[in-house]
């Protein structure tokens, strides 16, 4: 897990290259790329002492070559970034796409099957198709994001699997339907037992819900339940599968279950108040989040408690 200006990124480093879940904000892209390169050099091809000499040294140079020591003392450099997976179109998830993707490499041929034109051989950027819809534009209009930052490969089903093992494991991207938006994803590293939760889960704030972009409180609850379905505890809900939230500390199933319970209780409280024909201002005055505000609430910043209550209220459908 890398922390880029408060936003958590997930990095898989190995013999096949680098996979990055979210790229951070644009202003952090240089530091993120430097940290990724440092991790790759330190873990994949760390410098080692020369333990090879004479006829036992493999290779075409021959044991007596004067250049032998230089050859065996220089490990092969690690492979570059191959995949970036965006869990949403949030600016702190896609901001570094252009710089990091163009520094990477994905072996394409022919240009067939890409989500955008002329992607070249930059790193593959994977996201739900609704993320591409928000980052691109129709013909004749200016896109919110440059083509080099847009997803090159999209999916529209319930999940998307990387076509082959990457760094020794299966990587599966699940769609979190109508959660924070209509294009959010969860990323499951099946062998490492790590789930990158994106904006569905945070240990320091209420979940971000953009109702205008298809988000809903019920979708967040469903997304958290999906994480719990995938995760396996080591002992009584402790340990086991690790979950990386959008912000905050690394968590386990107990942390996600506690967060899910909190979100569910607030949903039920607001639904009950709304069912009594209370207005949004009356619901805010009733403070349905009061017992959780000490940990997750905020009165300042880009996502306040009032904004969260408004989103919950607006996303709940009245019973007919």
C-alpha positions as CSV (number, residue, x, y, z in Angstrom):
1,X,0.0,0.0,0.0
2,X,1.3,3.5,-1.0
3,X,-0.2,6.6,0.6
4,X,-0.3,9.5,-1.9
5,X,-1.4,12.7,-0.2
6,X,-3.9,10.7,2.0
7,X,-5.2,8.5,-0.8
8,X,-4.3,4.8,-0.7
9,X,-2.9,3.1,-3.8
10,X,-2.2,-0.6,-4.1
11,X,0.9,-1.9,-5.9
12,X,1.7,-5.4,-7.1
13,X,5.4,-5.8,-7.9
14,X,7.0,-8.9,-9.4
15,X,8.6,-10.7,-12.3
16,X,5.8,-9.7,-14.7
17,X,6.1,-6.0,-14.0
18,X,4.0,-3.6,-11.9
19,X,0.2,-3.4,-11.4
20,X,-1.1,-0.2,-9.8
21,X,-4.6,0.2,-8.4
22,X,-5.4,3.9,-8.8
23,X,-2.7,6.4,-9.7
24,X,-3.3,9.2,-7.2
25,X,-3.7,12.9,-7.9
26,X,-1.9,14.6,-10.8
27,X,0.4,16.6,-8.5
28,X,1.5,13.4,-6.8
29,X,2.2,11.4,-10.0
30,X,6.0,12.1,-10.0
31,X,6.4,10.9,-6.4
32,X,4.2,7.9,-7.0
33,X,6.2,6.8,-10.0
34,X,9.5,7.3,-8.0
35,X,8.1,5.2,-5.1
36,X,6.9,2.4,-7.5
37,X,10.3,2.3,-9.2
38,X,12.1,2.2,-5.8
39,X,9.8,-0.7,-4.8
40,X,10.5,-2.6,-8.0
41,X,14.2,-2.2,-7.8
42,X,14.3,-3.2,-4.1
43,X,12.1,-6.3,-4.4
44,X,12.4,-7.7,-7.9
45,X,16.1,-7.2,-8.6
46,X,17.9,-6.2,-5.4
47,X,21.6,-5.9,-5.7
48,X,23.4,-9.0,-4.3
49,X,26.9,-10.0,-3.5
50,X,28.8,-11.7,-6.3
51,X,29.0,-15.5,-5.4
52,X,29.9,-16.7,-8.8
53,X,33.4,-17.3,-10.2
54,X,35.3,-19.5,-12.5
55,X,33.8,-22.3,-14.5
56,X,30.7,-22.5,-12.3
57,X,29.4,-19.2,-13.7
58,X,26.6,-19.6,-16.2
59,X,26.4,-17.6,-19.5
60,X,28.0,-17.2,-22.8
61,X,30.8,-14.9,-21.7
62,X,33.0,-17.7,-20.3
63,X,34.5,-17.8,-16.9
64,X,37.8,-16.2,-18.0
65,X,36.2,-13.1,-19.6
66,X,37.5,-9.8,-18.2
67,X,33.9,-8.5,-18.4
68,X,32.4,-11.4,-16.3
69,X,32.3,-9.5,-13.0
70,X,30.4,-6.7,-14.6
71,X,27.9,-9.1,-16.1
72,X,27.1,-11.1,-13.0
73,X,27.0,-8.1,-10.8
74,X,24.4,-6.3,-12.9
75,X,20.9,-7.7,-12.3
76,X,18.3,-7.4,-15.1
77,X,16.3,-4.2,-14.4
78,X,12.6,-4.7,-13.3
79,X,9.9,-4.5,-15.9
80,X,7.8,-1.3,-16.0
81,X,4.2,-0.5,-15.1
82,X,2.0,-2.9,-17.1
83,X,-1.4,-2.3,-15.7
84,X,-3.3,0.5,-13.9
85,X,-6.7,-0.3,-12.6
86,X,-9.0,2.7,-11.7
87,X,-11.6,1.9,-9.1
88,X,-13.5,5.1,-10.0
89,X,-13.3,8.3,-12.0
90,X,-12.4,10.3,-8.8
91,X,-9.6,12.8,-9.5
92,X,-7.4,11.3,-6.7
93,X,-7.8,7.9,-8.5
94,X,-7.1,8.9,-12.1
95,X,-5.0,12.0,-11.8
96,X,-1.7,10.2,-12.4
97,X,-2.9,8.0,-15.2
98,X,-1.3,10.0,-18.0
99,X,2.2,10.3,-16.6
100,X,2.4,6.8,-15.1
101,X,0.7,5.0,-18.0
102,X,3.0,6.6,-20.6
103,X,6.0,5.6,-18.6
104,X,4.9,2.0,-18.6
105,X,4.6,-0.7,-21.3
106,X,2.0,-3.1,-22.5
107,X,2.8,-5.4,-25.4
108,X,0.0,-4.6,-27.9
109,X,-0.2,-5.5,-31.5
110,X,-2.4,-4.3,-34.3
111,X,-4.5,-1.8,-32.2
112,X,-7.6,-4.0,-32.1
113,X,-9.9,-4.3,-29.1
114,X,-8.9,-1.1,-27.2
115,X,-11.4,1.2,-25.7
116,X,-9.8,4.3,-27.2
117,X,-7.8,5.0,-30.3
118,X,-4.0,5.2,-30.7
119,X,-3.1,3.8,-27.2
120,X,0.3,2.7,-28.5
121,X,2.2,0.5,-26.0
122,X,1.7,2.5,-22.8
123,X,0.4,0.6,-19.8
124,X,-3.1,-0.9,-19.9
125,X,-5.6,1.2,-18.0
126,X,-8.5,-0.9,-16.8
127,X,-11.8,0.5,-15.5
128,X,-15.6,0.0,-15.7
129,X,-17.0,1.5,-18.9
130,X,-18.8,4.3,-17.0
131,X,-15.4,5.6,-15.9
132,X,-14.4,5.9,-19.5
133,X,-17.8,7.6,-20.2
134,X,-17.0,10.3,-17.6
135,X,-13.4,10.8,-18.8
136,X,-14.2,11.0,-22.5
137,X,-16.6,13.0,-24.6
138,X,-18.7,12.7,-27.7
139,X,-17.3,13.8,-31.1
140,X,-16.8,17.5,-31.4
141,X,-16.6,18.1,-27.7
142,X,-13.6,18.5,-25.4
143,X,-13.0,15.5,-23.1
144,X,-12.5,16.1,-19.3
145,X,-9.4,14.0,-19.5
146,X,-6.7,13.6,-22.2
147,X,-6.8,10.5,-24.2
148,X,-3.5,9.3,-22.7
149,X,-5.2,9.3,-19.2
150,X,-8.3,7.5,-20.3
151,X,-9.0,3.7,-19.8
152,X,-7.7,1.6,-22.6
153,X,-9.6,-1.5,-21.6
154,X,-13.1,-1.4,-20.1
155,X,-15.6,-4.0,-18.8
156,X,-19.3,-3.9,-18.4
157,X,-20.2,-7.2,-16.7
158,X,-20.2,-8.0,-13.0
159,X,-16.5,-8.7,-13.0
160,X,-13.4,-8.7,-15.2
161,X,-10.5,-11.1,-14.9
162,X,-7.0,-10.3,-16.1
163,X,-6.4,-12.7,-19.0
164,X,-3.5,-14.5,-17.3
165,X,-1.8,-14.7,-13.9
166,X,0.1,-11.6,-13.1
167,X,3.0,-11.8,-10.7
168,X,1.9,-15.3,-9.8
169,X,-1.8,-14.7,-9.0
170,X,-5.2,-14.1,-10.4
171,X,-6.4,-10.5,-10.3
172,X,-10.2,-10.0,-10.5
173,X,-12.0,-6.6,-10.8
174,X,-15.6,-6.6,-9.5
175,X,-18.2,-3.9,-10.3
176,X,-19.6,-2.2,-7.3
177,X,-22.9,-1.3,-8.9
178,X,-24.6,2.0,-7.8
179,X,-22.3,2.5,-4.8
180,X,-20.3,5.7,-4.7
181,X,-21.1,6.1,-8.4
182,X,-22.3,3.8,-11.2
183,X,-18.7,3.0,-12.2
184,X,-16.9,1.9,-9.0
185,X,-14.8,-1.3,-8.8
186,X,-13.2,-3.6,-6.2
187,X,-9.9,-5.3,-7.0
188,X,-9.2,-8.8,-5.5
189,X,-5.7,-10.2,-5.5
190,X,-6.6,-13.9,-5.1
191,X,-3.4,-15.4,-4.0
192,X,-2.1,-12.5,-1.9
193,X,-5.5,-12.3,-0.1
194,X,-5.7,-8.5,-0.6
195,X,-8.8,-6.5,-1.7
196,X,-8.4,-2.9,-2.9
197,X,-11.8,-1.4,-1.9
198,X,-11.6,2.1,-3.6
199,X,-14.2,4.6,-2.3
200,X,-16.5,1.9,-1.1
201,X,-14.6,1.7,2.2
202,X,-12.8,4.2,4.4
203,X,-11.6,4.1,8.0
204,X,-11.6,7.9,8.4
205,X,-14.8,9.2,6.8
206,X,-18.3,8.3,5.7
207,X,-18.5,6.8,2.3
208,X,-18.5,9.2,-0.7
209,X,-21.9,9.0,-2.5
210,X,-22.5,10.9,-5.7
211,X,-26.2,10.6,-6.3
212,X,-26.1,12.5,-9.6
213,X,-23.6,9.9,-11.0
214,X,-25.6,6.9,-10.0
215,X,-24.4,6.4,-6.4
216,X,-26.6,5.2,-3.6
217,X,-26.4,4.2,0.1
218,X,-27.8,0.7,-0.7
219,X,-25.1,0.3,-3.4
220,X,-22.4,1.0,-0.7
221,X,-24.0,-1.5,1.6
222,X,-24.0,-4.1,-1.2
223,X,-20.4,-3.3,-2.0
224,X,-19.3,-3.8,1.6
225,X,-21.2,-7.0,1.8
226,X,-19.4,-8.2,-1.4
227,X,-16.1,-7.5,0.3
228,X,-17.1,-9.6,3.3
229,X,-18.2,-12.4,0.9
230,X,-14.8,-12.4,-0.7
231,X,-12.7,-12.0,2.4
232,X,-11.9,-14.8,4.8
233,X,-10.9,-14.2,8.4
234,X,-7.9,-15.9,10.0
235,X,-9.5,-16.2,13.4
236,X,-12.8,-14.8,14.6
237,X,-13.0,-12.0,12.1
238,X,-9.4,-11.0,12.8
239,X,-6.5,-11.2,10.3
240,X,-6.8,-13.2,7.1
241,X,-7.7,-11.2,4.0
242,X,-6.4,-7.6,4.1
243,X,-8.6,-4.8,2.8
244,X,-7.0,-1.5,1.6
245,X,-9.5,1.4,1.9
246,X,-9.6,4.5,-0.1
247,X,-8.3,6.4,3.0
248,X,-7.1,5.3,6.3
249,X,-5.3,2.2,7.6
250,X,-5.1,-1.4,6.3
251,X,-8.0,-3.3,7.6
252,X,-9.4,-6.8,8.0
253,X,-12.9,-8.3,7.9
254,X,-13.8,-7.1,11.3
255,X,-13.1,-3.5,10.3
256,X,-15.2,-3.9,7.2
257,X,-18.1,-5.5,9.1
258,X,-18.1,-2.7,11.6
259,X,-18.1,-0.1,8.9
260,X,-20.9,-2.0,7.1
261,X,-23.0,-2.1,10.2
262,X,-22.5,1.6,10.8
263,X,-23.6,2.4,7.2
264,X,-26.6,0.1,7.5
265,X,-27.8,1.7,10.7
266,X,-27.6,5.2,9.3
267,X,-29.4,4.0,6.2
268,X,-32.2,2.6,8.3
269,X,-32.5,5.6,10.5
270,X,-32.7,8.0,7.5
271,X,-35.2,5.7,5.8
272,X,-37.4,5.7,8.9
273,X,-37.3,9.5,9.2
274,X,-38.0,9.9,5.5
275,X,-40.9,7.5,5.9
276,X,-42.4,9.8,8.5
277,X,-42.5,12.6,5.8
278,X,-39.6,14.5,7.4
279,X,-37.8,17.0,5.2
280,X,-34.1,16.9,4.6
281,X,-33.5,19.8,7.0
282,X,-35.6,18.0,9.7
283,X,-33.6,14.8,9.1
284,X,-30.3,16.7,9.5
285,X,-31.6,18.3,12.7
286,X,-32.4,14.8,14.1
287,X,-28.7,13.9,13.7
288,X,-29.0,10.3,12.6
289,X,-25.2,10.0,12.5
290,X,-24.5,11.5,15.9
291,X,-23.0,8.4,17.6
292,X,-20.6,7.9,14.7
293,X,-19.6,11.5,14.0
294,X,-16.6,11.4,16.4
295,X,-14.8,9.0,14.1
296,X,-16.2,9.5,10.7
297,X,-17.9,12.9,10.7
298,X,-16.6,16.3,9.4
299,X,-17.9,19.8,9.3
300,X,-15.2,21.0,6.8
301,X,-13.5,19.8,3.7
302,X,-14.8,18.2,0.5
303,X,-17.0,15.7,2.2
304,X,-18.9,16.7,5.3
305,X,-21.4,14.9,7.5
306,X,-24.3,17.1,6.1
307,X,-23.3,16.1,2.6
308,X,-23.3,12.5,3.5
309,X,-26.8,12.7,5.1
310,X,-28.0,14.6,2.0
311,X,-26.7,11.8,-0.3
312,X,-28.3,9.1,1.9
313,X,-31.6,11.0,1.9
314,X,-31.5,11.6,-1.8
315,X,-30.7,8.0,-2.8
316,X,-33.4,6.3,-0.7
317,X,-36.5,5.5,-2.6
318,X,-39.8,6.1,-0.9
319,X,-42.0,3.1,-0.3
320,X,-45.1,3.0,-2.5
